[in-house]
Amino acid sequence: MAQREIIEGQPVLVVVDIQGGESKDEDHGQVSIPLMPGYDAAMANAPTLIQKARACGVPVVFFQEAHRRDLIDFGRELDGAEGIHLLEGDPGTEIAAEVGMRPDDYFIRKRRYSCFFGTELEILLKGLKADTLILIGGHTDVCVHYTFVDAHQHDYFCRVVDDCVAGSSLEAHNAALNAMEYLQTGARRTTSEILTAFEAQAE
């Protein structure tokens, strides 16, 4: 099958869990979420993409993973490598100030990994008449990957920005990117490519 365009139809930029980012369980003094080297550098590309999207009329949807303080909504999430993290009310749970989220931006809180699971994302995307979802944020191997898979199964065109996502480890990051490319050829893109595509979209 012929490779698709970077953007097919109406694009939406999905900003996945770029939050204040403390990765320690303060009550137990342990690292709660592992981060690959270069994580912060990858997230630093997000503001440029967000600003360009706004300038070119591309909707931006911000996601925040947040859990109730009594841990009732973690489910099986604590059975793996991650410890208690991103509790409501903790400073690190808030969307990172650097990404520049505005009060009138689209914002969705989620309790689980996928941005589709138990959220109103599908309703919002229908309202926006979305065709292509462009994913940035973290973790590449968890929330980004699971969101990509759900978007793929909902028949959206999916793109992941290689240099604006980061994972729990470099190995997991690369494996997840390869898995996403397997589902949709041409899914892996760079910040530079997406900026250019946004500009073309606005013409």
C-alpha positions as CSV (number, residue, x, y, z in Angstrom):
1,M,0.0,0.0,0.0
2,A,1.2,3.5,-0.8
3,Q,2.6,5.5,2.1
4,R,0.2,8.1,3.4
5,E,0.8,11.8,3.8
6,I,2.1,13.1,7.1
7,I,-1.2,14.7,7.7
8,E,-4.4,13.2,6.2
9,G,-7.4,15.4,6.6
10,Q,-7.9,17.3,9.9
11,P,-4.9,17.0,12.3
12,V,-5.0,17.2,16.1
13,L,-1.9,17.4,18.3
14,V,-2.3,15.2,21.4
15,V,0.0,16.2,24.3
16,V,0.4,13.1,26.5
17,D,1.2,13.6,30.2
18,I,3.9,16.3,30.0
19,Q,3.5,17.1,33.7
20,G,5.6,18.5,36.6
21,G,7.3,15.2,36.6
22,E,8.5,14.4,40.0
23,S,9.3,10.7,39.8
24,K,9.7,9.9,43.4
25,D,7.2,8.5,45.9
26,E,7.8,11.0,48.6
27,D,6.2,8.8,51.3
28,H,8.6,5.9,50.6
29,G,11.7,7.8,49.2
30,Q,11.7,5.6,46.0
31,V,11.8,6.4,42.4
32,S,8.2,5.7,41.2
33,I,8.6,6.0,37.4
34,P,11.8,5.2,35.5
35,L,12.9,7.7,32.9
36,M,15.3,7.1,30.0
37,P,18.3,9.4,29.5
38,G,17.4,12.5,27.5
39,Y,13.8,12.5,28.7
40,D,13.7,16.2,29.5
41,A,15.4,17.1,26.3
42,A,12.7,15.4,24.3
43,M,10.0,17.1,26.3
44,A,11.7,20.5,25.6
45,N,10.6,20.2,21.9
46,A,6.9,20.3,22.9
47,P,6.4,24.0,23.3
48,T,7.6,24.7,19.7
49,L,5.1,22.1,18.3
50,I,2.3,23.4,20.5
51,Q,2.9,27.0,19.4
52,K,3.1,26.1,15.8
53,A,-0.1,24.1,16.0
54,R,-1.9,27.0,17.4
55,A,-0.5,29.4,14.8
56,C,-1.6,27.0,12.0
57,G,-5.1,26.3,13.4
58,V,-4.4,22.8,14.5
59,P,-6.3,21.8,17.7
60,V,-4.3,20.8,20.7
61,V,-5.5,18.4,23.4
62,F,-3.6,18.2,26.7
63,F,-3.8,15.0,28.8
64,Q,-3.0,14.7,32.5
65,E,-2.6,11.4,34.2
66,A,-3.8,11.8,37.8
67,H,-4.8,9.3,40.5
68,R,-6.9,9.8,43.6
69,R,-5.0,9.9,46.8
70,D,-6.6,6.8,48.3
71,L,-5.2,4.9,45.3
72,I,-8.6,3.4,44.4
73,D,-8.1,4.0,40.6
74,F,-4.6,2.5,40.2
75,G,-6.0,-0.9,39.4
76,R,-3.2,-3.3,38.3
77,E,-0.9,-0.3,37.4
78,L,1.2,-0.9,40.5
79,D,1.8,-4.6,39.7
80,G,4.5,-3.7,37.3
81,A,7.7,-1.6,37.4
82,E,5.9,1.7,38.5
83,G,5.3,2.8,42.1
84,I,2.8,5.3,43.4
85,H,2.9,8.4,41.2
86,L,0.9,11.4,39.9
87,L,-1.5,11.8,42.8
88,E,-4.1,14.5,42.7
89,G,-2.8,17.6,44.6
90,D,0.9,16.9,44.2
91,P,2.8,19.7,42.4
92,G,4.4,17.2,40.0
93,T,0.9,16.0,38.8
94,E,0.1,19.4,37.2
95,I,0.7,20.0,33.5
96,A,4.3,21.3,33.2
97,A,4.2,25.1,33.0
98,E,6.8,25.0,30.2
99,V,4.3,23.6,27.7
100,G,2.2,26.7,27.9
101,M,-1.3,25.2,28.4
102,R,-4.0,28.0,28.4
103,P,-7.2,28.1,30.3
104,D,-9.2,27.7,27.1
105,D,-7.2,24.7,25.8
106,Y,-8.8,21.3,25.5
107,F,-7.8,19.4,28.6
108,I,-8.7,15.8,29.7
109,R,-7.7,14.0,32.9
110,K,-7.2,10.3,32.6
111,R,-6.9,7.5,35.2
112,R,-5.2,4.9,33.1
113,Y,-2.6,4.8,30.4
114,S,-4.5,5.2,27.1
115,C,-5.9,8.6,26.4
116,F,-9.0,6.8,25.1
117,F,-9.7,4.6,28.1
118,G,-12.5,6.0,30.3
119,T,-12.2,9.5,28.9
120,E,-14.3,11.8,26.6
121,L,-11.5,11.9,23.9
122,E,-13.6,10.1,21.3
123,I,-16.4,12.6,21.7
124,L,-14.0,15.5,21.4
125,L,-12.3,14.1,18.3
126,K,-15.6,13.7,16.6
127,G,-16.5,17.3,17.3
128,L,-13.1,18.4,15.9
129,K,-13.6,16.1,12.8
130,A,-10.2,14.7,13.5
131,D,-8.5,12.4,11.0
132,T,-4.8,12.4,12.0
133,L,-3.6,12.3,15.6
134,I,0.0,13.5,16.2
135,L,1.3,12.2,19.6
136,I,3.9,13.8,21.8
137,G,4.9,13.3,25.4
138,G,5.5,10.3,27.6
139,H,6.1,7.5,28.1
140,T,6.8,6.3,24.6
141,D,6.4,2.6,25.7
142,V,3.3,3.2,27.9
143,C,0.8,6.0,27.5
144,V,1.9,7.1,24.1
145,H,2.1,3.6,22.7
146,Y,-1.3,2.5,24.2
147,T,-3.0,5.7,22.9
148,F,-1.5,5.1,19.5
149,V,-2.8,1.5,19.4
150,D,-6.3,2.6,20.5
151,A,-6.3,5.5,17.9
152,H,-5.2,3.0,15.2
153,Q,-8.0,0.6,16.1
154,H,-10.5,3.6,16.0
155,D,-9.2,4.1,12.4
156,Y,-7.4,7.4,12.9
157,F,-4.2,8.1,11.0
158,C,-1.5,8.2,13.7
159,R,1.9,9.9,13.9
160,V,4.4,9.9,16.7
161,V,7.1,12.6,17.0
162,D,10.3,10.6,17.6
163,D,12.2,13.5,19.2
164,C,9.3,14.7,21.3
165,V,8.5,11.4,23.1
166,A,10.6,9.5,25.7
167,G,10.3,6.3,27.5
168,S,11.1,4.4,30.6
169,S,14.3,3.2,29.0
170,L,16.0,3.7,25.7
171,E,15.4,0.1,24.8
172,A,11.7,0.3,25.6
173,H,11.4,3.7,23.8
174,N,12.9,2.3,20.6
175,A,10.9,-0.9,20.7
176,A,7.6,1.1,21.1
177,L,8.5,3.4,18.2
178,N,9.2,0.3,16.0
179,A,5.9,-1.2,17.1
180,M,4.0,1.9,16.2
181,E,5.7,2.1,12.8
182,Y,4.7,-1.5,12.2
183,L,1.0,-0.6,12.6
184,Q,1.2,2.5,10.3
185,T,4.1,2.9,7.8
186,G,5.4,6.5,8.1
187,A,4.0,6.9,11.6
188,R,7.4,7.9,13.0
189,R,8.2,11.6,12.3
190,T,10.5,14.3,13.6
191,T,9.7,17.7,15.1
192,S,11.0,19.4,12.0
193,E,8.7,17.3,9.7
194,I,5.6,18.0,11.7
195,L,6.4,21.8,11.9
196,T,6.6,21.8,8.1
197,A,3.4,19.8,7.8
198,F,1.6,22.2,10.1
199,E,2.7,25.1,7.9
200,A,1.5,23.3,4.7
201,Q,-1.8,22.6,6.5
202,A,-2.4,26.3,7.1
203,E,-1.8,27.4,3.5
